[in-house]
Amino acid sequence: MAVLDNETRAVQNPAFGAAVLAAFVSGFYENDATKTGVPLPYLYVALPMILHSDIYCLIRSTRPSLRHLAEKFVSVEYAGTDLLLSLHQRAIQMRKLTSECLGVMLATGLVDLNRSNARLVPRKVQALADRPETPDQSEQARKLGGWFAELSPFEIGSILKVTF
Protein backbone atom coordinates (compact mmCIF):
# COMPACT_ATOMS: atom_id res chain seq x y z
CA MET A 1 0.00 0.00 0.00
CA ALA A 2 2.93 2.35 0.66
CA VAL A 3 3.94 2.21 -3.01
CA LEU A 4 0.47 3.31 -4.09
CA ASP A 5 0.52 6.15 -1.53
CA ASN A 6 3.87 7.35 -2.88
CA GLU A 7 2.58 7.26 -6.46
CA THR A 8 -0.52 9.20 -5.46
CA ARG A 9 1.57 11.85 -3.69
CA ALA A 10 3.82 12.12 -6.75
CA VAL A 11 0.86 13.09 -8.92
CA GLN A 12 -1.48 14.74 -6.45
CA ASN A 13 0.81 17.46 -5.17
CA PRO A 14 0.46 21.23 -5.47
CA ALA A 15 3.46 21.80 -7.76
CA PHE A 16 2.36 19.19 -10.30
CA GLY A 17 -1.24 20.39 -10.12
CA ALA A 18 -0.11 24.00 -10.56
CA ALA A 19 1.72 23.12 -13.77
CA VAL A 20 -1.32 21.29 -15.10
CA LEU A 21 -3.77 24.04 -14.10
CA ALA A 22 -1.49 26.72 -15.57
CA ALA A 23 -1.76 24.92 -18.90
CA PHE A 24 -5.55 24.78 -18.49
CA VAL A 25 -5.63 28.55 -17.86
CA SER A 26 -3.46 29.14 -20.91
CA GLY A 27 -5.62 26.96 -23.16
CA PHE A 28 -8.74 28.70 -21.95
CA TYR A 29 -7.25 32.16 -22.47
CA GLU A 30 -6.04 31.33 -25.99
CA ASN A 31 -9.55 30.26 -27.03
CA ASP A 32 -11.54 32.86 -25.10
CA ALA A 33 -12.82 35.62 -27.38
CA THR A 34 -13.24 38.07 -24.48
CA LYS A 35 -9.71 37.54 -23.02
CA THR A 36 -11.10 38.21 -19.53
CA GLY A 37 -9.54 35.08 -18.06
CA VAL A 38 -10.67 31.82 -16.56
CA PRO A 39 -13.42 31.90 -13.94
CA LEU A 40 -11.90 30.58 -10.72
CA PRO A 41 -14.50 27.80 -10.16
CA TYR A 42 -13.45 26.09 -13.42
CA LEU A 43 -10.16 25.05 -11.83
CA TYR A 44 -12.05 22.99 -9.27
CA VAL A 45 -13.52 20.86 -12.07
CA ALA A 46 -10.49 20.77 -14.38
CA LEU A 47 -7.99 19.28 -11.93
CA PRO A 48 -10.17 16.29 -10.94
CA MET A 49 -10.76 15.59 -14.63
CA ILE A 50 -7.07 15.64 -15.55
CA LEU A 51 -5.93 13.65 -12.50
CA HIS A 52 -8.50 10.88 -12.98
CA SER A 53 -6.87 8.28 -15.23
CA ASP A 54 -10.02 7.17 -17.09
CA ILE A 55 -11.19 10.72 -17.75
CA TYR A 56 -7.66 11.75 -18.74
CA CYS A 57 -7.56 8.93 -21.31
CA LEU A 58 -10.91 10.05 -22.69
CA ILE A 59 -9.70 13.66 -22.98
CA ARG A 60 -6.55 12.48 -24.73
CA SER A 61 -8.54 10.46 -27.27
CA THR A 62 -11.15 13.17 -27.95
CA ARG A 63 -10.55 15.96 -30.43
CA PRO A 64 -13.51 18.25 -31.11
CA SER A 65 -15.17 19.45 -27.91
CA LEU A 66 -16.41 18.93 -24.36
CA ARG A 67 -19.71 17.67 -25.77
CA HIS A 68 -17.91 14.90 -27.66
CA LEU A 69 -16.11 13.99 -24.45
CA ALA A 70 -19.42 13.73 -22.58
CA GLU A 71 -20.77 11.44 -25.31
CA LYS A 72 -17.89 9.07 -24.66
CA PHE A 73 -18.88 8.84 -20.98
CA VAL A 74 -22.07 7.05 -22.02
CA SER A 75 -20.44 4.79 -24.61
CA VAL A 76 -20.60 1.02 -24.25
CA GLU A 77 -17.02 0.90 -22.93
CA TYR A 78 -17.74 3.28 -20.05
CA ALA A 79 -21.42 2.47 -19.46
CA GLY A 80 -22.08 1.83 -15.81
CA THR A 81 -18.87 3.45 -14.56
CA ASP A 82 -20.54 6.69 -13.42
CA LEU A 83 -17.44 8.68 -14.38
CA LEU A 84 -19.50 11.70 -15.25
CA LEU A 85 -21.84 11.48 -12.29
CA SER A 86 -18.95 11.13 -9.82
CA LEU A 87 -17.10 14.19 -11.14
CA HIS A 88 -18.90 16.65 -8.87
CA GLN A 89 -18.10 14.61 -5.74
CA ARG A 90 -14.46 14.22 -6.83
CA ALA A 91 -14.24 17.99 -7.32
CA ILE A 92 -15.47 18.50 -3.76
CA GLN A 93 -12.96 15.97 -2.42
CA MET A 94 -10.10 17.67 -4.26
CA ARG A 95 -10.91 21.26 -3.19
CA LYS A 96 -7.98 21.46 -0.81
CA LEU A 97 -5.49 20.24 -3.42
CA THR A 98 -6.91 22.59 -6.06
CA SER A 99 -6.65 25.52 -3.64
CA GLU A 100 -3.04 24.60 -2.87
CA CYS A 101 -2.30 24.43 -6.61
CA LEU A 102 -3.85 27.85 -7.07
CA GLY A 103 -1.60 29.18 -4.32
CA VAL A 104 1.48 27.78 -6.06
CA MET A 105 0.41 29.28 -9.40
CA LEU A 106 -0.04 32.70 -7.84
CA ALA A 107 3.15 32.53 -5.74
CA THR A 108 5.28 31.52 -8.72
CA GLY A 109 3.72 34.03 -11.11
CA LEU A 110 2.30 31.45 -13.51
CA VAL A 111 -1.03 33.32 -13.43
CA ASP A 112 -2.46 36.63 -12.31
CA LEU A 113 -5.73 36.86 -10.41
CA ASN A 114 -8.11 39.68 -11.24
CA ARG A 115 -9.66 40.22 -7.82
CA SER A 116 -12.60 42.23 -9.14
CA ASN A 117 -14.02 39.35 -11.21
CA ALA A 118 -12.20 36.25 -9.77
CA ARG A 119 -10.64 35.35 -13.09
CA LEU A 120 -7.17 34.02 -13.84
CA VAL A 121 -4.95 35.22 -16.67
CA PRO A 122 -1.82 33.27 -17.74
CA ARG A 123 1.65 34.78 -17.46
CA LYS A 124 4.63 32.42 -17.86
CA VAL A 125 2.87 29.37 -19.23
CA GLN A 126 4.03 29.68 -22.83
CA ALA A 127 7.66 29.71 -21.70
CA LEU A 128 7.02 26.46 -19.82
CA ALA A 129 5.10 24.72 -22.62
CA ASP A 130 8.16 23.66 -24.62
CA ARG A 131 10.28 22.48 -21.69
CA PRO A 132 10.95 18.73 -21.58
CA GLU A 133 10.06 18.46 -17.89
CA THR A 134 6.55 19.80 -18.48
CA PRO A 135 4.06 17.06 -17.46
CA ASP A 136 2.28 15.19 -20.24
CA GLN A 137 -1.01 16.14 -18.63
CA SER A 138 -0.35 19.79 -19.48
CA GLU A 139 -1.13 19.29 -23.16
CA GLN A 140 -4.49 17.70 -22.35
CA ALA A 141 -5.22 20.37 -19.75
CA ARG A 142 -4.57 23.03 -22.39
CA LYS A 143 -7.02 21.27 -24.72
CA LEU A 144 -9.62 21.00 -21.93
CA GLY A 145 -9.21 24.71 -21.18
CA GLY A 146 -9.89 25.51 -24.83
CA TRP A 147 -13.07 23.45 -24.70
CA PHE A 148 -14.24 25.26 -21.57
CA ALA A 149 -13.63 28.64 -23.25
CA GLU A 150 -16.08 27.78 -26.01
CA LEU A 151 -18.99 27.23 -23.61
CA SER A 152 -20.98 29.15 -21.00
CA PRO A 153 -20.92 28.12 -17.35
CA PHE A 154 -24.44 26.76 -17.75
CA GLU A 155 -23.40 24.60 -20.71
CA ILE A 156 -20.33 23.26 -18.89
CA GLY A 157 -22.41 22.46 -15.83
CA SER A 158 -25.07 20.73 -17.92
CA ILE A 159 -22.57 18.67 -19.91
CA LEU A 160 -20.44 17.62 -16.94
CA LYS A 161 -23.28 17.40 -14.41
CA VAL A 162 -21.57 19.80 -11.99
CA THR A 163 -22.62 23.06 -10.36
CA PHE A 164 -20.54 26.18 -9.99
Buried (B, 14 or more C-beta within 10 A) or exposed (E): EEEEEEEEEEBBBBEBBBBBBBBBBBBBBBBBEEEEBBBBBBBBBBBBBBBBEEBBEBBEEBEEBBBEBBEBBEEEEBEEEEBBEBBBEBBEEBEEBBEBBBEBBBEBEBBBBEEEEEBBBBBBBEEBBEEEEBBEBBBBBBBBBBBBBBBEBEEBBEBBEBEE
